[in-house]
Amino acid sequence: LMRTAAIELGRTRPMALCVALHPGTVATPLSAPFVKSGLEVQTTEQAADRLLDTVGRLSAGSSGGFFDHRGKTVPW
C-alpha cells in the first residue's frame, strides 16, 4: 500500500514524501510489558522529535520506504 501510494503521489507531486515510520519503543501502557526486557524506551516527546528529524533528512527519492526512528531503512 505504501509503495503504491508513493508511486501515485509522485506522478503529480514529484517532491512529495510518502513513507512508513517505526517509532521504536515508546513509553505507553502498551509498551509497559516490554520495558523489563532491556529495550530502549523513549518518551512520546523523544519519539516525535526523532521521527520529525528522520523525515527532515529524507529526500523525495526515499518515498515509498520504511524507516525507523533513527533514520535507518527497515526491510519490508
DSSP file (Angstrom, degrees, kcal/mol; ACC not computed):
  #  RESIDUE AA STRUCTURE BP1 BP2  ACC     N-H-->O    O-->H-N    N-H-->O    O-->H-N    TCO  KAPPA ALPHA  PHI   PSI    X-CA   Y-CA   Z-CA
    1    1 A L     >        0   0    0      0, 0.0     4,-2.6     0, 0.0     5,-0.2   0.000 360.0 360.0 360.0 -43.6    0.0    0.0    0.0
    2    2 A M  H  >  +     0   0    0      2,-0.2     4,-2.6     1,-0.2     5,-0.2   0.930 360.0  47.7 -64.3 -45.5    2.8    2.4    0.9
    3    3 A R  H  > S+     0   0    0      2,-0.2     4,-2.4     1,-0.2    -1,-0.2   0.925 113.4  48.2 -62.1 -44.1    4.7    1.8   -2.3
    4    4 A T  H  > S+     0   0    0      1,-0.2     4,-2.6     2,-0.2     5,-0.2   0.923 112.3  48.8 -63.1 -44.3    1.6    2.2   -4.4
    5    5 A A  H  X S+     0   0    0     -4,-2.6     4,-2.7     1,-0.2     5,-0.2   0.907 111.6  50.2 -61.4 -42.1    0.6    5.4   -2.6
    6    6 A A  H  X S+     0   0    0     -4,-2.6     4,-2.3     2,-0.2    -2,-0.2   0.906 111.8  47.6 -63.8 -42.1    4.2    6.8   -3.1
    7    7 A I  H  X S+     0   0    0     -4,-2.4     4,-1.0     2,-0.2    -2,-0.2   0.943 114.7  45.3 -64.2 -48.1    4.2    6.0   -6.8
    8    8 A E  H >X S+     0   0    0     -4,-2.6     4,-0.7     1,-0.2     3,-0.6   0.913 114.8  47.6 -64.0 -43.1    0.8    7.5   -7.4
    9    9 A L  H >X S+     0   0    0     -4,-2.7     4,-2.6     1,-0.2     3,-0.8   0.892 107.0  58.4 -63.5 -39.6    1.6   10.6   -5.3
   10   10 A G  H 3< S+     0   0    0     -4,-2.3    -1,-0.2     1,-0.2    -2,-0.2   0.723  93.6  67.2 -64.2 -23.1    4.9   11.0   -7.1
   11   11 A R  H << S+     0   0    0     -4,-1.0    -1,-0.2    -3,-0.6    -2,-0.2   0.878 119.2  19.1 -66.3 -37.4    3.2   11.3  -10.5
   12   12 A T  H << S+     0   0    0     -3,-0.8    -2,-0.2    -4,-0.7    -1,-0.2   0.649 136.6  36.3-106.6 -20.2    1.6   14.6   -9.7
   13   13 A R    ><  +     0   0    0     -4,-2.6     3,-2.2    -5,-0.2    -1,-0.2  -0.658  63.8 175.8-132.8  76.7    3.8   15.7   -6.8
   14   14 A P  T 3  S+     0   0    0      0, 0.0    -4,-0.1     0, 0.0    -1,-0.1   0.705  81.2  50.9 -60.6 -21.3    7.4   14.6   -7.6
   15   15 A M  T 3  S+     0   0    0      2,-0.1    -5,-0.1    46,-0.0    46,-0.0   0.439  86.6 113.2 -94.6   0.7    8.9   16.3   -4.5
   16   16 A A    <   -     0   0    0     -3,-2.2     2,-0.5    -7,-0.2    47,-0.2  -0.340  57.8-143.5 -71.8 154.5    6.3   14.7   -2.1
   17   17 A L        +     0   0    0     45,-0.1     2,-0.5    46,-0.1    43,-0.1  -0.983  19.5 176.1-123.8 122.0    7.4   12.2    0.5
   18   18 A C        +     0   0    0     -2,-0.5    46,-3.6    42,-0.2     2,-0.3  -0.929  22.5 149.7-128.3 104.1    5.3    9.2    1.4
   19   19 A V        -     0   0    0     -2,-0.5     2,-0.4    44,-0.2    47,-0.2  -0.885  43.9-122.9-134.6 161.2    6.9    6.9    3.9
   20   20 A A  E     -a   66   0A   0     45,-2.5    47,-2.4    -2,-0.3     2,-0.4  -0.865  30.5-157.1-100.4 141.7    6.2    4.5    6.7
   21   21 A L  E     -a   67   0A   0     -2,-0.4    47,-0.2    45,-0.2    48,-0.1  -0.964  13.1-154.4-125.3 137.6    7.8    5.2   10.1
   22   22 A H  E     -a   68   0A   0     45,-2.6    47,-0.9    -2,-0.4     3,-0.1  -0.949   7.7-162.2-107.1 117.0    8.7    2.9   13.0
   23   23 A P        -     0   0    0      0, 0.0     2,-0.1     0, 0.0    -1,-0.1   0.559  29.4-132.4 -77.6  -6.5    8.8    5.0   16.2
   24   24 A G        -     0   0    0      2,-0.1     2,-0.6    17,-0.0    17,-0.1  -0.465  58.0 -26.4  81.5-165.6   10.7    2.4   18.3
   25   25 A T  E     -c   41   0B   0     15,-0.6    17,-2.5    -2,-0.1     2,-0.4  -0.764  68.5-167.1 -88.7 120.0    9.5    1.6   21.8
   26   26 A V  E     -c   42   0B   0     -2,-0.6     2,-1.3    15,-0.2     5,-0.3  -0.867  31.7-105.6-110.4 139.7    7.6    4.5   23.3
   27   27 A A  S    S+     0   0    0     15,-3.4    17,-0.3    -2,-0.4    14,-0.0  -0.476  71.2 126.0 -68.6  95.0    6.7    4.7   27.0
   28   28 A T  S  > S-     0   0    0     -2,-1.3     4,-1.1    15,-0.1     3,-0.5  -0.888  77.7 -97.1-139.2 168.3    3.0    4.0   26.8
   29   29 A P  T  4 S+     0   0    0      0, 0.0     3,-0.2     0, 0.0    -2,-0.0   0.834 123.5  59.0 -58.2 -30.5    0.8    1.4   28.6
   30   30 A L  T  4 S+     0   0    0      1,-0.2     4,-0.1     2,-0.1    -3,-0.1   0.877 110.0  40.7 -66.3 -37.1    1.1   -0.8   25.5
   31   31 A S  T >> S+     0   0    0     -3,-0.5     3,-2.0    -5,-0.3     4,-0.8   0.578  86.9  98.5 -88.1  -9.4    4.9   -1.0   25.8
   32   32 A A  G >< S+     0   0    0     -4,-1.1     3,-0.9     1,-0.3     4,-0.5   0.834  78.7  55.1 -50.0 -42.2    5.0   -1.3   29.6
   33   33 A P  G 34 S+     0   0    0      0, 0.0     3,-0.3     0, 0.0    -1,-0.3   0.747 107.4  51.5 -65.4 -20.2    5.4   -5.2   29.5
   34   34 A F  G X4>S+     0   0    0     -3,-2.0     3,-1.5     1,-0.2     5,-0.8   0.611  85.4  83.6 -91.9 -13.0    8.5   -4.8   27.3
   35   35 A V  G X<5S+     0   0    0     -3,-0.9     3,-1.2    -4,-0.8    -1,-0.2   0.845  86.3  58.0 -59.5 -34.6   10.4   -2.3   29.4
   36   36 A K  G 3 5S+     0   0    0     -4,-0.5    -1,-0.3    -3,-0.3    -2,-0.1   0.666  91.3  71.0 -71.4 -16.1   11.7   -5.1   31.6
   37   37 A S  G < 5S-     0   0    0     -3,-1.5    -1,-0.3    -4,-0.1    -2,-0.2   0.361 116.2-103.7 -87.1   8.6   13.3   -6.9   28.6
   38   38 A G  T < 5 +     0   0    0     -3,-1.2    -3,-0.1     1,-0.2    -2,-0.1   0.633  66.4 153.4  86.4  13.9   16.0   -4.2   28.2
   39   39 A L      < -     0   0    0     -5,-0.8     2,-0.6     1,-0.1    -1,-0.2  -0.432  54.7-104.5 -73.3 150.8   14.6   -2.3   25.2
   40   40 A E        -     0   0    0     -2,-0.1   -15,-0.6   -14,-0.0     2,-0.5  -0.673  42.1-162.1 -73.0 119.3   15.4    1.3   24.8
   41   41 A V  E     -c   25   0B   0     -2,-0.6     2,-0.3   -17,-0.1   -15,-0.2  -0.910   4.6-164.4-110.8 131.4   12.2    3.1   25.8
   42   42 A Q  E     -c   26   0B   0    -17,-2.5   -15,-3.4    -2,-0.5     2,-0.1  -0.766  22.1-112.3-111.3 156.1   11.6    6.7   24.7
   43   43 A T     >  -     0   0    0     -2,-0.3     4,-2.4   -17,-0.2     5,-0.2  -0.371  37.1-106.9 -73.6 166.0    9.2    9.3   25.9
   44   44 A T  H  > S+     0   0    0    -17,-0.3     4,-2.4     1,-0.2     5,-0.2   0.877 122.4  53.1 -62.6 -35.8    6.5   10.4   23.5
   45   45 A E  H  > S+     0   0    0      2,-0.2     4,-2.6     1,-0.2    -1,-0.2   0.920 108.8  48.2 -65.6 -44.1    8.3   13.7   23.0
   46   46 A Q  H  > S+     0   0    0      2,-0.2     4,-2.6     1,-0.2    -2,-0.2   0.921 111.9  50.0 -61.8 -43.7   11.6   11.9   22.2
   47   47 A A  H  X S+     0   0    0     -4,-2.4     4,-2.4     1,-0.2    -2,-0.2   0.927 111.7  47.5 -61.3 -45.8    9.8    9.6   19.7
   48   48 A A  H  X S+     0   0    0     -4,-2.4     4,-2.5     1,-0.2     5,-0.2   0.923 112.5  49.3 -62.4 -44.8    8.1   12.6   18.0
   49   49 A D  H  X S+     0   0    0     -4,-2.6     4,-2.3     1,-0.2    -2,-0.2   0.913 112.0  48.5 -61.0 -43.2   11.3   14.6   17.8
   50   50 A R  H  X S+     0   0    0     -4,-2.6     4,-2.3     2,-0.2    -1,-0.2   0.896 111.9  48.6 -65.7 -40.0   13.2   11.6   16.3
   51   51 A L  H  X S+     0   0    0     -4,-2.4     4,-2.5     2,-0.2    -2,-0.2   0.912 112.1  48.6 -67.3 -41.5   10.5   10.9   13.7
   52   52 A L  H  X S+     0   0    0     -4,-2.5     4,-2.2     2,-0.2    -2,-0.2   0.899 111.7  50.1 -63.9 -39.6   10.4   14.5   12.6
   53   53 A D  H  X S+     0   0    0     -4,-2.3     4,-1.1    -5,-0.2    -2,-0.2   0.907 110.3  50.6 -63.4 -42.0   14.2   14.6   12.4
   54   54 A T  H >X S+     0   0    0     -4,-2.3     3,-0.8     1,-0.2     4,-0.6   0.943 111.3  46.9 -61.0 -48.8   14.1   11.4   10.3
   55   55 A V  H >< S+     0   0    0     -4,-2.5     3,-1.0     1,-0.2    -1,-0.2   0.889 108.3  57.3 -61.3 -39.0   11.5   12.9    7.9
   56   56 A G  H 3< S+     0   0    0     -4,-2.2    -1,-0.2     1,-0.2    -2,-0.2   0.749 107.1  48.4 -64.4 -24.3   13.6   16.1    7.7
   57   57 A R  H << S+     0   0    0     -4,-1.1    -1,-0.2    -3,-0.8    -2,-0.2   0.521  93.1  96.4 -93.7  -6.5   16.6   14.2    6.4
   58   58 A L    <<  -     0   0    0     -3,-1.0     2,-0.2    -4,-0.6   -41,-0.0  -0.543  61.7-145.5 -86.1 150.4   14.8   12.1    3.8
   59   59 A S    >   -     0   0    0     -2,-0.2     3,-2.2     1,-0.1     4,-0.3  -0.609  34.1 -99.1-104.7 170.4   14.7   13.1    0.1
   60   60 A A  G >  S+     0   0    0      1,-0.3     3,-1.6    -2,-0.2   -42,-0.2   0.798 121.7  67.0 -59.0 -28.0   11.9   12.6   -2.4
   61   61 A G  G 3  S+     0   0    0      1,-0.3    -1,-0.3   -44,-0.1   -44,-0.0   0.638  90.9  63.3 -67.0 -14.1   13.8    9.6   -3.6
   62   62 A S  G X  S+     0   0    0     -3,-2.2     3,-1.8     2,-0.1    -1,-0.3   0.541  74.8 126.6 -85.0  -8.4   13.1    7.9   -0.3
   63   63 A S  T <   +     0   0    0     -3,-1.6   -44,-0.2    -4,-0.3     3,-0.1  -0.206  68.9  28.6 -55.7 137.5    9.4    8.0   -0.9
   64   64 A G  T 3  S+     0   0    0    -46,-3.6    -1,-0.3     1,-0.3   -45,-0.2   0.374  98.4 121.0  92.4  -3.2    7.8    4.6   -0.5
   65   65 A G    <   -     0   0    0     -3,-1.8   -45,-2.5   -47,-0.2     2,-0.4  -0.304  59.8-129.6 -91.0 174.9   10.3    3.4    2.0
   66   66 A F  E     +a   20   0A   0      8,-0.3     8,-3.2   -47,-0.2     2,-0.3  -0.995  30.9 178.7-126.1 123.1   10.1    2.3    5.6
   67   67 A F  E     -aB  21  73A   0    -47,-2.4   -45,-2.6    -2,-0.4     6,-0.2  -0.937  20.2-134.2-131.2 147.7   12.4    4.0    8.2
   68   68 A D  E >   -a   22   0A   0      4,-2.6     3,-2.0    -2,-0.3     6,-0.0  -0.329  43.0 -89.2 -91.1-179.4   12.9    3.7   11.9
   69   69 A H  T 3  S+     0   0    0    -47,-0.9   -15,-0.2     1,-0.3   -16,-0.1   0.571 127.3  55.6 -69.3  -8.9   13.2    6.5   14.4
   70   70 A R  T 3  S-     0   0    0      2,-0.2    -1,-0.3   -17,-0.1     3,-0.1   0.432 119.9-107.5 -98.3  -2.0   17.0    6.6   13.8
   71   71 A G  S <  S+     0   0    0     -3,-2.0     2,-0.2     1,-0.3    -2,-0.1   0.495  74.0 138.6  89.1   4.6   16.6    7.1   10.1
   72   72 A K        -     0   0    0      1,-0.1    -4,-2.6    -5,-0.0    -1,-0.3  -0.596  60.3-104.4 -84.6 145.0   17.7    3.6    9.2
   73   73 A T  B     -B   67   0A   0     -2,-0.2    -6,-0.3    -6,-0.2    -1,-0.1  -0.450  28.2-149.9 -67.4 135.0   15.9    1.7    6.5
   74   74 A V        -     0   0    0     -8,-3.2    -8,-0.3    -2,-0.2     2,-0.1  -0.938  21.5-121.6-104.6 124.8   13.6   -1.1    7.8
   75   75 A P              0   0    0      0, 0.0   -10,-0.0     0, 0.0    -8,-0.0  -0.400 360.0 360.0 -66.8 141.3   13.3   -4.0    5.4
   76   76 A W              0   0    0     -2,-0.1    -2,-0.0   -10,-0.0   -11,-0.0   0.478 360.0 360.0 -70.5 360.0    9.7   -4.8    4.3
